[in-house]
């Protein structure tokens, strides 16, 4: 099973944000990332912002417990 994540540290800014977020669904992660971008980084919630954030998502495969 793959999990989606986004990490602010991969996109340096003046505030040196270190927040990392993950979720099982892209929709859930997108909503959290948009809220963070708007409230912390001062962005405006636009279709362009949402598309840019989606493009920053990465996937990681979860290991199954033994």
PDBQT receptor file of N, H, CA, C and O in Angstrom, charges set to zero:
ATOM      1  N   UNK A   1       0.837  -1.173   0.000  1.00  0.00    +0.000 N 
ATOM      2  CA  UNK A   1       0.000   0.000   0.000  1.00  0.00    +0.000 C 
ATOM      3  C   UNK A   1       0.891   1.249   0.000  1.00  0.00    +0.000 C 
ATOM      4  O   UNK A   1       1.863   1.325   0.751  1.00  0.00    +0.000 OA
ATOM      5  N   UNK A   2       0.556   2.202  -0.831  1.00  0.00    +0.000 N 
ATOM      6  H   UNK A   2      -0.234   2.139  -1.441  1.00  0.00    +0.000 HD
ATOM      7  CA  UNK A   2       1.338   3.434  -0.930  1.00  0.00    +0.000 C 
ATOM      8  C   UNK A   2       0.671   4.539  -0.121  1.00  0.00    +0.000 C 
ATOM      9  O   UNK A   2      -0.554   4.626  -0.041  1.00  0.00    +0.000 OA
ATOM     10  N   UNK A   3       1.494   5.363   0.465  1.00  0.00    +0.000 N 
ATOM     11  H   UNK A   3       2.489   5.293   0.400  1.00  0.00    +0.000 HD
ATOM     12  CA  UNK A   3       1.013   6.519   1.231  1.00  0.00    +0.000 C 
ATOM     13  C   UNK A   3       1.581   7.762   0.568  1.00  0.00    +0.000 C 
ATOM     14  O   UNK A   3       2.745   7.770   0.169  1.00  0.00    +0.000 OA
ATOM     15  N   UNK A   4       0.783   8.806   0.443  1.00  0.00    +0.000 N 
ATOM     16  H   UNK A   4      -0.163   8.799   0.767  1.00  0.00    +0.000 HD
ATOM     17  CA  UNK A   4       1.216  10.056  -0.174  1.00  0.00    +0.000 C 
ATOM     18  C   UNK A   4       1.755  10.993   0.901  1.00  0.00    +0.000 C 
ATOM     19  O   UNK A   4       1.257  11.017   2.026  1.00  0.00    +0.000 OA
ATOM     20  N   UNK A   5       2.786  11.766   0.538  1.00  0.00    +0.000 N 
ATOM     21  H   UNK A   5       3.191  11.746  -0.376  1.00  0.00    +0.000 HD
ATOM     22  CA  UNK A   5       3.321  12.740   1.482  1.00  0.00    +0.000 C 
ATOM     23  C   UNK A   5       3.861  13.965   0.765  1.00  0.00    +0.000 C 
ATOM     24  O   UNK A   5       4.127  13.946  -0.437  1.00  0.00    +0.000 OA
ATOM     25  N   UNK A   6       4.016  15.032   1.543  1.00  0.00    +0.000 N 
ATOM     26  H   UNK A   6       3.801  15.047   2.519  1.00  0.00    +0.000 HD
ATOM     27  CA  UNK A   6       4.604  16.278   1.069  1.00  0.00    +0.000 C 
ATOM     28  C   UNK A   6       5.440  16.831   2.215  1.00  0.00    +0.000 C 
ATOM     29  O   UNK A   6       5.054  16.716   3.379  1.00  0.00    +0.000 OA
ATOM     30  N   UNK A   7       6.575  17.425   1.895  1.00  0.00    +0.000 N 
ATOM     31  H   UNK A   7       6.888  17.518   0.950  1.00  0.00    +0.000 HD
ATOM     32  CA  UNK A   7       7.502  17.890   2.917  1.00  0.00    +0.000 C 
ATOM     33  C   UNK A   7       7.974  19.299   2.571  1.00  0.00    +0.000 C 
ATOM     34  O   UNK A   7       8.603  19.509   1.534  1.00  0.00    +0.000 OA
ATOM     35  N   UNK A   8       7.674  20.253   3.428  1.00  0.00    +0.000 N 
ATOM     36  H   UNK A   8       7.163  20.083   4.271  1.00  0.00    +0.000 HD
ATOM     37  CA  UNK A   8       8.074  21.650   3.181  1.00  0.00    +0.000 C 
ATOM     38  C   UNK A   8       9.588  21.819   3.086  1.00  0.00    +0.000 C 
ATOM     39  O   UNK A   8      10.066  22.739   2.422  1.00  0.00    +0.000 OA
ATOM     40  N   UNK A   9      10.340  20.949   3.740  1.00  0.00    +0.000 N 
ATOM     41  H   UNK A   9       9.952  20.202   4.280  1.00  0.00    +0.000 HD
ATOM     42  CA  UNK A   9      11.803  21.079   3.714  1.00  0.00    +0.000 C 
ATOM     43  C   UNK A   9      12.365  20.922   2.303  1.00  0.00    +0.000 C 
ATOM     44  O   UNK A   9      13.478  21.371   2.030  1.00  0.00    +0.000 OA
ATOM     45  N   UNK A  10      11.610  20.291   1.405  1.00  0.00    +0.000 N 
ATOM     46  H   UNK A  10      10.706  19.926   1.627  1.00  0.00    +0.000 HD
ATOM     47  CA  UNK A  10      12.077  20.116   0.024  1.00  0.00    +0.000 C 
ATOM     48  C   UNK A  10      11.918  21.386  -0.793  1.00  0.00    +0.000 C 
ATOM     49  O   UNK A  10      12.411  21.463  -1.919  1.00  0.00    +0.000 OA
ATOM     50  N   UNK A  11      11.225  22.399  -0.234  1.00  0.00    +0.000 N 
ATOM     51  H   UNK A  11      10.824  22.337   0.680  1.00  0.00    +0.000 HD
ATOM     52  CA  UNK A  11      10.960  23.640  -0.935  1.00  0.00    +0.000 C 
ATOM     53  C   UNK A  11      11.350  24.800  -0.022  1.00  0.00    +0.000 C 
ATOM     54  O   UNK A  11      10.493  25.386   0.639  1.00  0.00    +0.000 OA
ATOM     55  N   UNK A  12      12.641  25.131   0.015  1.00  0.00    +0.000 N 
ATOM     56  H   UNK A  12      13.337  24.655  -0.522  1.00  0.00    +0.000 HD
ATOM     57  CA  UNK A  12      13.141  26.152   0.945  1.00  0.00    +0.000 C 
ATOM     58  C   UNK A  12      12.374  27.469   0.834  1.00  0.00    +0.000 C 
ATOM     59  O   UNK A  12      12.001  27.913  -0.253  1.00  0.00    +0.000 OA
ATOM     60  N   UNK A  13      12.157  28.067   1.986  1.00  0.00    +0.000 N 
ATOM     61  H   UNK A  13      12.460  27.707   2.868  1.00  0.00    +0.000 HD
ATOM     62  CA  UNK A  13      11.500  29.366   2.039  1.00  0.00    +0.000 C 
ATOM     63  C   UNK A  13      12.192  30.210   3.107  1.00  0.00    +0.000 C 
ATOM     64  O   UNK A  13      13.057  29.725   3.836  1.00  0.00    +0.000 OA
ATOM     65  N   UNK A  14      11.805  31.452   3.184  1.00  0.00    +0.000 N 
ATOM     66  H   UNK A  14      11.102  31.846   2.591  1.00  0.00    +0.000 HD
ATOM     67  CA  UNK A  14      12.394  32.346   4.170  1.00  0.00    +0.000 C 
ATOM     68  C   UNK A  14      12.107  31.893   5.593  1.00  0.00    +0.000 C 
ATOM     69  O   UNK A  14      12.884  32.187   6.501  1.00  0.00    +0.000 OA
ATOM     70  N   UNK A  15      11.010  31.185   5.800  1.00  0.00    +0.000 N 
ATOM     71  H   UNK A  15      10.379  30.946   5.062  1.00  0.00    +0.000 HD
ATOM     72  CA  UNK A  15      10.645  30.774   7.157  1.00  0.00    +0.000 C 
ATOM     73  C   UNK A  15      11.229  29.412   7.534  1.00  0.00    +0.000 C 
ATOM     74  O   UNK A  15      11.056  28.959   8.665  1.00  0.00    +0.000 OA
ATOM     75  N   UNK A  16      11.915  28.760   6.599  1.00  0.00    +0.000 N 
ATOM     76  H   UNK A  16      12.055  29.129   5.680  1.00  0.00    +0.000 HD
ATOM     77  CA  UNK A  16      12.536  27.460   6.869  1.00  0.00    +0.000 C 
ATOM     78  C   UNK A  16      11.573  26.467   7.517  1.00  0.00    +0.000 C 
ATOM     79  O   UNK A  16      11.898  25.840   8.525  1.00  0.00    +0.000 OA
ATOM     80  N   UNK A  17      10.405  26.335   6.936  1.00  0.00    +0.000 N 
ATOM     81  H   UNK A  17      10.141  26.844   6.117  1.00  0.00    +0.000 HD
ATOM     82  CA  UNK A  17       9.359  25.453   7.447  1.00  0.00    +0.000 C 
ATOM     83  C   UNK A  17       9.834  23.999   7.398  1.00  0.00    +0.000 C 
ATOM     84  O   UNK A  17      10.449  23.568   6.422  1.00  0.00    +0.000 OA
ATOM     85  N   UNK A  18       9.541  23.256   8.457  1.00  0.00    +0.000 N 
ATOM     86  H   UNK A  18       9.041  23.605   9.250  1.00  0.00    +0.000 HD
ATOM     87  CA  UNK A  18       9.964  21.855   8.540  1.00  0.00    +0.000 C 
ATOM     88  C   UNK A  18       8.781  20.900   8.614  1.00  0.00    +0.000 C 
ATOM     89  O   UNK A  18       8.949  19.743   9.000  1.00  0.00    +0.000 OA
ATOM     90  N   UNK A  19       7.596  21.358   8.255  1.00  0.00    +0.000 N 
ATOM     91  H   UNK A  19       7.460  22.298   7.942  1.00  0.00    +0.000 HD
ATOM     92  CA  UNK A  19       6.402  20.510   8.331  1.00  0.00    +0.000 C 
ATOM     93  C   UNK A  19       6.406  19.469   7.219  1.00  0.00    +0.000 C 
ATOM     94  O   UNK A  19       6.736  19.751   6.067  1.00  0.00    +0.000 OA
ATOM     95  N   UNK A  20       6.029  18.261   7.607  1.00  0.00    +0.000 N 
ATOM     96  H   UNK A  20       5.762  18.032   8.543  1.00  0.00    +0.000 HD
ATOM     97  CA  UNK A  20       5.848  17.157   6.671  1.00  0.00    +0.000 C 
ATOM     98  C   UNK A  20       4.480  16.557   6.951  1.00  0.00    +0.000 C 
ATOM     99  O   UNK A  20       4.118  16.362   8.112  1.00  0.00    +0.000 OA
ATOM    100  N   UNK A  21       3.712  16.260   5.902  1.00  0.00    +0.000 N 
ATOM    101  H   UNK A  21       4.006  16.419   4.960  1.00  0.00    +0.000 HD
ATOM    102  CA  UNK A  21       2.372  15.698   6.052  1.00  0.00    +0.000 C 
ATOM    103  C   UNK A  21       2.228  14.461   5.197  1.00  0.00    +0.000 C 
ATOM    104  O   UNK A  21       2.867  14.340   4.152  1.00  0.00    +0.000 OA
ATOM    105  N   UNK A  22       1.381  13.535   5.645  1.00  0.00    +0.000 N 
ATOM    106  H   UNK A  22       0.863  13.634   6.495  1.00  0.00    +0.000 HD
ATOM    107  CA  UNK A  22       1.103  12.352   4.846  1.00  0.00    +0.000 C 
ATOM    108  C   UNK A  22      -0.336  11.915   5.064  1.00  0.00    +0.000 C 
ATOM    109  O   UNK A  22      -0.956  12.240   6.077  1.00  0.00    +0.000 OA
ATOM    110  N   UNK A  23      -0.852  11.177   4.098  1.00  0.00    +0.000 N 
ATOM    111  H   UNK A  23      -0.349  10.914   3.275  1.00  0.00    +0.000 HD
ATOM    112  CA  UNK A  23      -2.214  10.654   4.175  1.00  0.00    +0.000 C 
ATOM    113  C   UNK A  23      -2.327   9.476   3.207  1.00  0.00    +0.000 C 
ATOM    114  O   UNK A  23      -1.508   9.313   2.302  1.00  0.00    +0.000 OA
ATOM    115  N   UNK A  24      -3.347   8.672   3.417  1.00  0.00    +0.000 N 
ATOM    116  H   UNK A  24      -4.012   8.804   4.152  1.00  0.00    +0.000 HD
ATOM    117  CA  UNK A  24      -3.564   7.538   2.526  1.00  0.00    +0.000 C 
ATOM    118  C   UNK A  24      -4.194   7.968   1.212  1.00  0.00    +0.000 C 
ATOM    119  O   UNK A  24      -4.013   7.302   0.192  1.00  0.00    +0.000 OA
ATOM    120  N   UNK A  25      -4.935   9.079   1.222  1.00  0.00    +0.000 N 
ATOM    121  H   UNK A  25      -5.081   9.620   2.050  1.00  0.00    +0.000 HD
ATOM    122  CA  UNK A  25      -5.587   9.525  -0.012  1.00  0.00    +0.000 C 
ATOM    123  C   UNK A  25      -5.043  10.876  -0.454  1.00  0.00    +0.000 C 
ATOM    124  O   UNK A  25      -4.667  11.713   0.366  1.00  0.00    +0.000 OA
ATOM    125  N   UNK A  26      -5.010  11.066  -1.745  1.00  0.00    +0.000 N 
ATOM    126  H   UNK A  26      -5.315  10.386  -2.411  1.00  0.00    +0.000 HD
ATOM    127  CA  UNK A  26      -4.540  12.335  -2.305  1.00  0.00    +0.000 C 
ATOM    128  C   UNK A  26      -5.470  13.476  -1.907  1.00  0.00    +0.000 C 
ATOM    129  O   UNK A  26      -5.008  14.583  -1.628  1.00  0.00    +0.000 OA
ATOM    130  N   UNK A  27      -6.770  13.217  -1.877  1.00  0.00    +0.000 N 
ATOM    131  H   UNK A  27      -7.145  12.318  -2.104  1.00  0.00    +0.000 HD
ATOM    132  CA  UNK A  27      -7.740  14.262  -1.536  1.00  0.00    +0.000 C 
ATOM    133  C   UNK A  27      -7.525  14.752  -0.106  1.00  0.00    +0.000 C 
ATOM    134  O   UNK A  27      -7.558  15.956   0.147  1.00  0.00    +0.000 OA
ATOM    135  N   UNK A  28      -7.308  13.836   0.819  1.00  0.00    +0.000 N 
ATOM    136  H   UNK A  28      -7.282  12.858   0.613  1.00  0.00    +0.000 HD
ATOM    137  CA  UNK A  28      -7.097  14.205   2.214  1.00  0.00    +0.000 C 
ATOM    138  C   UNK A  28      -5.803  15.001   2.384  1.00  0.00    +0.000 C 
ATOM    139  O   UNK A  28      -5.769  15.994   3.111  1.00  0.00    +0.000 OA
ATOM    140  N   UNK A  29      -4.748  14.562   1.713  1.00  0.00    +0.000 N 
ATOM    141  H   UNK A  29      -4.776  13.756   1.123  1.00  0.00    +0.000 HD
ATOM    142  CA  UNK A  29      -3.473  15.268   1.795  1.00  0.00    +0.000 C 
ATOM    143  C   UNK A  29      -3.573  16.641   1.161  1.00  0.00    +0.000 C 
ATOM    144  O   UNK A  29      -3.016  17.608   1.681  1.00  0.00    +0.000 OA
ATOM    145  N   UNK A  30      -4.271  16.737   0.050  1.00  0.00    +0.000 N 
ATOM    146  H   UNK A  30      -4.723  15.952  -0.372  1.00  0.00    +0.000 HD
ATOM    147  CA  UNK A  30      -4.405  18.033  -0.622  1.00  0.00    +0.000 C 
ATOM    148  C   UNK A  30      -5.097  19.046   0.280  1.00  0.00    +0.000 C 
ATOM    149  O   UNK A  30      -4.654  20.191   0.368  1.00  0.00    +0.000 OA
ATOM    150  N   UNK A  31      -6.166  18.652   0.946  1.00  0.00    +0.000 N 
ATOM    151  H   UNK A  31      -6.526  17.722   0.875  1.00  0.00    +0.000 HD
ATOM    152  CA  UNK A  31      -6.871  19.583   1.828  1.00  0.00    +0.000 C 
ATOM    153  C   UNK A  31      -5.968  20.052   2.967  1.00  0.00    +0.000 C 
ATOM    154  O   UNK A  31      -5.961  21.237   3.300  1.00  0.00    +0.000 OA
ATOM    155  N   UNK A  32      -5.213  19.142   3.562  1.00  0.00    +0.000 N 
ATOM    156  H   UNK A  32      -5.219  18.179   3.291  1.00  0.00    +0.000 HD
ATOM    157  CA  UNK A  32      -4.303  19.518   4.651  1.00  0.00    +0.000 C 
ATOM    158  C   UNK A  32      -3.193  20.427   4.136  1.00  0.00    +0.000 C 
ATOM    159  O   UNK A  32      -2.840  21.406   4.792  1.00  0.00    +0.000 OA
ATOM    160  N   UNK A  33      -2.646  20.114   2.974  1.00  0.00    +0.000 N 
ATOM    161  H   UNK A  33      -2.933  19.318   2.440  1.00  0.00    +0.000 HD
ATOM    162  CA  UNK A  33      -1.557  20.917   2.409  1.00  0.00    +0.000 C 
ATOM    163  C   UNK A  33      -2.040  22.315   2.035  1.00  0.00    +0.000 C 
ATOM    164  O   UNK A  33      -1.318  23.291   2.237  1.00  0.00    +0.000 OA
ATOM    165  N   UNK A  34      -3.246  22.421   1.494  1.00  0.00    +0.000 N 
ATOM    166  H   UNK A  34      -3.833  21.628   1.330  1.00  0.00    +0.000 HD
ATOM    167  CA  UNK A  34      -3.799  23.733   1.141  1.00  0.00    +0.000 C 
ATOM    168  C   UNK A  34      -3.995  24.558   2.405  1.00  0.00    +0.000 C 
ATOM    169  O   UNK A  34      -3.619  25.730   2.440  1.00  0.00    +0.000 OA
ATOM    170  N   UNK A  35      -4.579  23.964   3.446  1.00  0.00    +0.000 N 
ATOM    171  H   UNK A  35      -4.885  23.012   3.418  1.00  0.00    +0.000 HD
ATOM    172  CA  UNK A  35      -4.780  24.691   4.701  1.00  0.00    +0.000 C 
ATOM    173  C   UNK A  35      -3.450  25.193   5.253  1.00  0.00    +0.000 C 
ATOM    174  O   UNK A  35      -3.361  26.329   5.719  1.00  0.00    +0.000 OA
ATOM    175  N   UNK A  36      -2.424  24.362   5.203  1.00  0.00    +0.000 N 
ATOM    176  H   UNK A  36      -2.496  23.439   4.824  1.00  0.00    +0.000 HD
ATOM    177  CA  UNK A  36      -1.105  24.757   5.687  1.00  0.00    +0.000 C 
ATOM    178  C   UNK A  36      -0.528  25.887   4.833  1.00  0.00    +0.000 C 
ATOM    179  O   UNK A  36      -0.025  26.875   5.368  1.00  0.00    +0.000 OA
ATOM    180  N   UNK A  37      -0.599  25.743   3.520  1.00  0.00    +0.000 N 
ATOM    181  H   UNK A  37      -1.007  24.940   3.086  1.00  0.00    +0.000 HD
ATOM    182  CA  UNK A  37      -0.045  26.762   2.622  1.00  0.00    +0.000 C 
ATOM    183  C   UNK A  37      -0.719  28.111   2.824  1.00  0.00    +0.000 C 
ATOM    184  O   UNK A  37      -0.062  29.150   2.765  1.00  0.00    +0.000 OA
ATOM    185  N   UNK A  38      -2.012  28.099   3.060  1.00  0.00    +0.000 N 
ATOM    186  H   UNK A  38      -2.546  27.255   3.108  1.00  0.00    +0.000 HD
ATOM    187  CA  UNK A  38      -2.760  29.342   3.248  1.00  0.00    +0.000 C 
ATOM    188  C   UNK A  38      -2.482  29.944   4.625  1.00  0.00    +0.000 C 
ATOM    189  O   UNK A  38      -2.149  31.124   4.726  1.00  0.00    +0.000 OA
ATOM    190  N   UNK A  39      -2.616  29.144   5.683  1.00  0.00    +0.000 N 
ATOM    191  H   UNK A  39      -2.887  28.185   5.600  1.00  0.00    +0.000 HD
ATOM    192  CA  UNK A  39      -2.520  29.700   7.034  1.00  0.00    +0.000 C 
ATOM    193  C   UNK A  39      -1.087  29.996   7.471  1.00  0.00    +0.000 C 
ATOM    194  O   UNK A  39      -0.862  30.938   8.231  1.00  0.00    +0.000 OA
ATOM    195  N   UNK A  40      -0.122  29.215   7.009  1.00  0.00    +0.000 N 
ATOM    196  H   UNK A  40      -0.305  28.450   6.392  1.00  0.00    +0.000 HD
ATOM    197  CA  UNK A  40       1.260  29.403   7.458  1.00  0.00    +0.000 C 
ATOM    198  C   UNK A  40       2.090  30.206   6.456  1.00  0.00    +0.000 C 
ATOM    199  O   UNK A  40       2.859  31.087   6.841  1.00  0.00    +0.000 OA
ATOM    200  N   UNK A  41       1.930  29.896   5.174  1.00  0.00    +0.000 N 
ATOM    201  H   UNK A  41       1.306  29.180   4.861  1.00  0.00    +0.000 HD
ATOM    202  CA  UNK A  41       2.784  30.522   4.162  1.00  0.00    +0.000 C 
ATOM    203  C   UNK A  41       2.130  31.709   3.457  1.00  0.00    +0.000 C 
ATOM    204  O   UNK A  41       2.772  32.373   2.642  1.00  0.00    +0.000 OA
ATOM    205  N   UNK A  42       0.855  31.985   3.762  1.00  0.00    +0.000 N 
ATOM    206  H   UNK A  42       0.333  31.446   4.423  1.00  0.00    +0.000 HD
ATOM    207  CA  UNK A  42       0.199  33.169   3.210  1.00  0.00    +0.000 C 
ATOM    208  C   UNK A  42      -0.255  33.048   1.770  1.00  0.00    +0.000 C 
ATOM    209  O   UNK A  42      -0.541  34.061   1.132  1.00  0.00    +0.000 OA
ATOM    210  N   UNK A  43      -0.330  31.828   1.238  1.00  0.00    +0.000 N 
ATOM    211  H   UNK A  43      -0.097  31.005   1.756  1.00  0.00    +0.000 HD
ATOM    212  CA  UNK A  43      -0.812  31.640  -0.133  1.00  0.00    +0.000 C 
ATOM    213  C   UNK A  43      -2.329  31.810  -0.185  1.00  0.00    +0.000 C 
ATOM    214  O   UNK A  43      -3.004  31.776   0.844  1.00  0.00    +0.000 OA
ATOM    215  N   UNK A  44      -2.845  31.991  -1.378  1.00  0.00    +0.000 N 
ATOM    216  H   UNK A  44      -2.297  32.018  -2.213  1.00  0.00    +0.000 HD
ATOM    217  CA  UNK A  44      -4.282  32.059  -1.605  1.00  0.00    +0.000 C 
ATOM    218  C   UNK A  44      -4.727  30.726  -2.199  1.00  0.00    +0.000 C 
ATOM    219  O   UNK A  44      -4.063  30.179  -3.079  1.00  0.00    +0.000 OA
ATOM    220  N   UNK A  45      -5.850  30.209  -1.715  1.00  0.00    +0.000 N 
ATOM    221  H   UNK A  45      -6.390  30.653  -1.000  1.00  0.00    +0.000 HD
ATOM    222  CA  UNK A  45      -6.376  28.941  -2.211  1.00  0.00    +0.000 C 
ATOM    223  C   UNK A  45      -6.936  29.138  -3.612  1.00  0.00    +0.000 C 
ATOM    224  O   UNK A  45      -8.036  29.663  -3.786  1.00  0.00    +0.000 OA
ATOM    225  N   UNK A  46      -6.173  28.714  -4.597  1.00  0.00    +0.000 N 
ATOM    226  H   UNK A  46      -5.279  28.288  -4.456  1.00  0.00    +0.000 HD
ATOM    227  CA  UNK A  46      -6.583  28.820  -6.000  1.00  0.00    +0.000 C 
ATOM    228  C   UNK A  46      -6.413  27.466  -6.670  1.00  0.00    +0.000 C 
ATOM    229  O   UNK A  46      -5.714  26.603  -6.139  1.00  0.00    +0.000 OA
ATOM    230  N   UNK A  47      -7.035  27.264  -7.819  1.00  0.00    +0.000 N 
ATOM    231  H   UNK A  47      -7.603  27.965  -8.250  1.00  0.00    +0.000 HD
ATOM    232  CA  UNK A  47      -6.814  26.015  -8.559  1.00  0.00    +0.000 C 
ATOM    233  C   UNK A  47      -5.335  25.810  -8.903  1.00  0.00    +0.000 C 
ATOM    234  O   UNK A  47      -4.850  24.679  -8.930  1.00  0.00    +0.000 OA
ATOM    235  N   UNK A  48      -4.623  26.913  -9.165  1.00  0.00    +0.000 N 
ATOM    236  H   UNK A  48      -5.017  27.832  -9.143  1.00  0.00    +0.000 HD
ATOM    237  CA  UNK A  48      -3.206  26.824  -9.498  1.00  0.00    +0.000 C 
ATOM    238  C   UNK A  48      -2.381  26.341  -8.294  1.00  0.00    +0.000 C 
ATOM    239  O   UNK A  48      -1.468  25.530  -8.450  1.00  0.00    +0.000 OA
ATOM    240  N   UNK A  49      -2.707  26.842  -7.102  1.00  0.00    +0.000 N 
ATOM    241  H   UNK A  49      -3.449  27.500  -6.976  1.00  0.00    +0.000 HD
ATOM    242  CA  UNK A  49      -2.018  26.386  -5.892  1.00  0.00    +0.000 C 
ATOM    243  C   UNK A  49      -2.271  24.898  -5.692  1.00  0.00    +0.000 C 
ATOM    244  O   UNK A  49      -1.341  24.139  -5.420  1.00  0.00    +0.000 OA
ATOM    245  N   UNK A  50      -3.508  24.484  -5.825  1.00  0.00    +0.000 N 
ATOM    246  H   UNK A  50      -4.264  25.100  -6.046  1.00  0.00    +0.000 HD
ATOM    247  CA  UNK A  50      -3.851  23.072  -5.630  1.00  0.00    +0.000 C 
ATOM    248  C   UNK A  50      -3.113  22.174  -6.621  1.00  0.00    +0.000 C 
ATOM    249  O   UNK A  50      -2.641  21.096  -6.258  1.00  0.00    +0.000 OA
ATOM    250  N   UNK A  51      -3.018  22.613  -7.848  1.00  0.00    +0.000 N 
ATOM    251  H   UNK A  51      -3.401  23.488  -8.143  1.00  0.00    +0.000 HD
ATOM    252  CA  UNK A  51      -2.303  21.820  -8.860  1.00  0.00    +0.000 C 
ATOM    253  C   UNK A  51      -0.815  21.766  -8.543  1.00  0.00    +0.000 C 
ATOM    254  O   UNK A  51      -0.191  20.714  -8.682  1.00  0.00    +0.000 OA
ATOM    255  N   UNK A  52      -0.241  22.884  -8.120  1.00  0.00    +0.000 N 
ATOM    256  H   UNK A  52      -0.748  23.739  -8.008  1.00  0.00    +0.000 HD
ATOM    257  CA  UNK A  52       1.182  22.911  -7.764  1.00  0.00    +0.000 C 
ATOM    258  C   UNK A  52       1.450  21.976  -6.588  1.00  0.00    +0.000 C 
ATOM    259  O   UNK A  52       2.430  21.231  -6.600  1.00  0.00    +0.000 OA
ATOM    260  N   UNK A  53       0.592  22.009  -5.580  1.00  0.00    +0.000 N 
ATOM    261  H   UNK A  53      -0.204  22.614  -5.570  1.00  0.00    +0.000 HD
ATOM    262  CA  UNK A  53       0.771  21.130  -4.427  1.00  0.00    +0.000 C 
ATOM    263  C   UNK A  53       0.662  19.669  -4.836  1.00  0.00    +0.000 C 
ATOM    264  O   UNK A  53       1.470  18.841  -4.415  1.00  0.00    +0.000 OA
ATOM    265  N   UNK A  54      -0.339  19.350  -5.658  1.00  0.00    +0.000 N 
ATOM    266  H   UNK A  54      -0.996  20.023  -6.000  1.00  0.00    +0.000 HD
ATOM    267  CA  UNK A  54      -0.480  17.967  -6.147  1.00  0.00    +0.000 C 
ATOM    268  C   UNK A  54       0.794  17.492  -6.832  1.00  0.00    +0.000 C 
ATOM    269  O   UNK A  54       1.181  16.331  -6.701  1.00  0.00    +0.000 OA
ATOM    270  N   UNK A  55       1.437  18.382  -7.555  1.00  0.00    +0.000 N 
ATOM    271  H   UNK A  55       1.123  19.325  -7.662  1.00  0.00    +0.000 HD
ATOM    272  CA  UNK A  55       2.668  18.032  -8.256  1.00  0.00    +0.000 C 
ATOM    273  C   UNK A  55       3.841  17.783  -7.319  1.00  0.00    +0.000 C 
ATOM    274  O   UNK A  55       4.838  17.187  -7.726  1.00  0.00    +0.000 OA
ATOM    275  N   UNK A  56       3.736  18.227  -6.077  1.00  0.00    +0.000 N 
ATOM    276  H   UNK A  56       2.926  18.710  -5.746  1.00  0.00    +0.000 HD
ATOM    277  CA  UNK A  56       4.795  18.029  -5.085  1.00  0.00    +0.000 C 
ATOM    278  C   UNK A  56       4.613  16.743  -4.279  1.00  0.00    +0.000 C 
ATOM    279  O   UNK A  56       5.502  16.354  -3.522  1.00  0.00    +0.000 OA
ATOM    280  N   UNK A  57       3.474  16.089  -4.438  1.00  0.00    +0.000 N 
ATOM    281  H   UNK A  57       2.751  16.405  -5.053  1.00  0.00    +0.000 HD
ATOM    282  CA  UNK A  57       3.223  14.864  -3.680  1.00  0.00    +0.000 C 
ATOM    283  C   UNK A  57       4.175  13.761  -4.110  1.00  0.00    +0.000 C 
ATOM    284  O   UNK A  57       4.533  13.648  -5.282  1.00  0.00    +0.000 OA
ATOM    285  N   UNK A  58       4.572  12.962  -3.152  1.00  0.00    +0.000 N 
ATOM    286  H   UNK A  58       4.282  13.054  -2.200  1.00  0.00    +0.000 HD
ATOM    287  CA  UNK A  58       5.401  11.784  -3.399  1.00  0.00    +0.000 C 
ATOM    288  C   UNK A  58       4.701  10.590  -2.780  1.00  0.00    +0.000 C 
ATOM    289  O   UNK A  58       3.808  10.742  -1.946  1.00  0.00    +0.000 OA
ATOM    290  N   UNK A  59       5.109   9.413  -3.189  1.00  0.00    +0.000 N 
ATOM    291  H   UNK A  59       5.834   9.289  -3.866  1.00  0.00    +0.000 HD
ATOM    292  CA  UNK A  59       4.547   8.191  -2.614  1.00  0.00    +0.000 C 
ATOM    293  C   UNK A  59       5.638   7.404  -1.926  1.00  0.00    +0.000 C 
ATOM    294  O   UNK A  59       6.794   7.402  -2.350  1.00  0.00    +0.000 OA
ATOM    295  N   UNK A  60       5.251   6.743  -0.868  1.00  0.00    +0.000 N 
ATOM    296  H   UNK A  60       4.312   6.745  -0.524  1.00  0.00    +0.000 HD
ATOM    297  CA  UNK A  60       6.161   5.858  -0.171  1.00  0.00    +0.000 C 
ATOM    298  C   UNK A  60       5.394   4.551   0.059  1.00  0.00    +0.000 C 
ATOM    299  O   UNK A  60       4.232   4.567   0.463  1.00  0.00    +0.000 OA
ATOM    300  N   UNK A  61       6.045   3.446  -0.199  1.00  0.00    +0.000 N 
ATOM    301  H   UNK A  61       6.989   3.433  -0.527  1.00  0.00    +0.000 HD
ATOM    302  CA  UNK A  61       5.438   2.148   0.044  1.00  0.00    +0.000 C 
ATOM    303  C   UNK A  61       5.573   1.795   1.503  1.00  0.00    +0.000 C 
ATOM    304  O   UNK A  61       6.670   1.860   2.059  1.00  0.00    +0.000 OA
ATOM    305  N   UNK A  62       4.486   1.426   2.127  1.00  0.00    +0.000 N 
ATOM    306  H   UNK A  62       3.595   1.373   1.675  1.00  0.00    +0.000 HD
ATOM    307  CA  UNK A  62       4.518   1.018   3.527  1.00  0.00    +0.000 C 
ATOM    308  C   UNK A  62       4.905  -0.444   3.631  1.00  0.00    +0.000 C 
ATOM    309  O   UNK A  62       4.454  -1.277   2.845  1.00  0.00    +0.000 OA
ATOM    310  N   UNK A  63       5.732  -0.742   4.595  1.00  0.00    +0.000 N 
ATOM    311  H   UNK A  63       6.099  -0.065   5.234  1.00  0.00    +0.000 HD
ATOM    312  CA  UNK A  63       6.111  -2.122   4.838  1.00  0.00    +0.000 C 
ATOM    313  C   UNK A  63       5.054  -2.776   5.713  1.00  0.00    +0.000 C 
ATOM    314  O   UNK A  63       4.549  -2.169   6.657  1.00  0.00    +0.000 OA
ATOM    315  N   UNK A  64       4.729  -4.008   5.392  1.00  0.00    +0.000 N 
ATOM    316  H   UNK A  64       5.140  -4.502   4.625  1.00  0.00    +0.000 HD
ATOM    317  CA  UNK A  64       3.766  -4.740   6.204  1.00  0.00    +0.000 C 
ATOM    318  C   UNK A  64       4.443  -5.250   7.449  1.00  0.00    +0.000 C 
ATOM    319  O   UNK A  64       5.596  -5.680   7.407  1.00  0.00    +0.000 OA
ATOM    320  N   UNK A  65       3.738  -5.206   8.553  1.00  0.00    +0.000 N 
ATOM    321  H   UNK A  65       2.801  -4.857   8.587  1.00  0.00    +0.000 HD
ATOM    322  CA  UNK A  65       4.262  -5.713   9.818  1.00  0.00    +0.000 C 
ATOM    323  C   UNK A  65       4.438  -7.222   9.739  1.00  0.00    +0.000 C 
ATOM    324  O   UNK A  65       3.633  -7.922   9.125  1.00  0.00    +0.000 OA
ATOM    325  N   UNK A  66       5.479  -7.703  10.354  1.00  0.00    +0.000 N 
ATOM    326  H   UNK A  66       6.132  -7.134  10.853  1.00  0.00    +0.000 HD
ATOM    327  CA  UNK A  66       5.766  -9.145  10.305  1.00  0.00    +0.000 C 
ATOM    328  C   UNK A  66       4.825  -9.918  11.179  1.00  0.00    +0.000 C 
ATOM    329  O   UNK A  66       4.922 -11.143  11.259  1.00  0.00    +0.000 OA
TER     330      UNK A  66
